[in-house]
């Protein structure tokens, strides 16, 4: 399981690309904890949402062993 400190670290602190960080901010997301709590259908309707950003976000969750939990929580 991911340490709580990682969940609450900003994307910049986690070393994500600045363009990912900027787009996440436009989407109202700053941490992995924000992503884990997001309403995915609402997020996908946001005007700044792109599937390229989403794919990078899924890679981030996979790297932190949270992808399966995210997917299960979205069902």
C-alpha positions in Angstrom: 0.0 0.0 0.0 1.1 3.5 -0.7 2.1 5.6 2.3 -0.3 8.4 3.2 2.5 10.9 2.6 2.7 9.8 -1.1 -1.1 10.1 -1.4 -0.9 13.7 -0.2 2.2 14.7 -2.1 1.6 17.1 -5.0 2.2 15.8 -8.5 5.2 18.1 -8.8 6.7 16.6 -5.6 6.2 13.2 -7.2 8.2 14.3 -10.2 5.4 14.5 -12.8 5.9 16.5 -15.9 5.1 20.2 -15.5 2.4 20.0 -18.3 0.7 17.1 -16.4 0.8 19.2 -13.2 -0.6 22.2 -14.9 -3.5 20.3 -16.5 -4.2 18.5 -13.2 -4.5 21.9 -11.5 -7.0 23.0 -14.2 -9.0 19.9 -13.4 -8.9 20.7 -9.7 -6.5 17.9 -8.8 -3.2 18.3 -7.0 -2.5 14.9 -5.3 -3.0 11.2 -5.8 -5.6 11.4 -3.0 -7.5 13.9 -5.1 -7.5 11.5 -8.0 -8.6 8.6 -5.8 -11.6 10.6 -4.6 -12.6 12.1 -8.0 -16.0 11.6 -9.7 -14.7 10.2 -12.9 -17.8 10.8 -15.1 -17.7 14.5 -14.0 -14.0 14.7 -14.6 -14.4 13.4 -18.1 -16.9 16.2 -18.8 -14.5 18.9 -17.7 -13.4 21.1 -20.6 -9.7 20.6 -19.8 -9.9 16.8 -19.6 -8.0 14.9 -22.3 -7.4 11.2 -22.6 -3.7 11.8 -23.0 -3.6 13.3 -19.5 -5.9 10.5 -18.3 -3.5 7.8 -19.6 -0.6 9.5 -17.8 -2.7 9.6 -14.6 -3.4 5.9 -14.9 0.4 5.2 -15.4 1.0 7.2 -12.2 -1.5 5.2 -10.3 0.0 1.9 -11.6 3.4 3.1 -10.5 2.1 3.5 -7.0 0.1 0.2 -7.0 -3.2 2.1 -6.9 -4.6 1.4 -10.4 -6.7 -1.6 -9.4 -8.2 0.2 -6.4 -9.0 3.2 -8.5 -10.7 1.0 -11.1 -12.7 -0.9 -8.4 -13.8 2.4 -6.8 -15.1 3.7 -10.1 -17.4 0.7 -10.7 
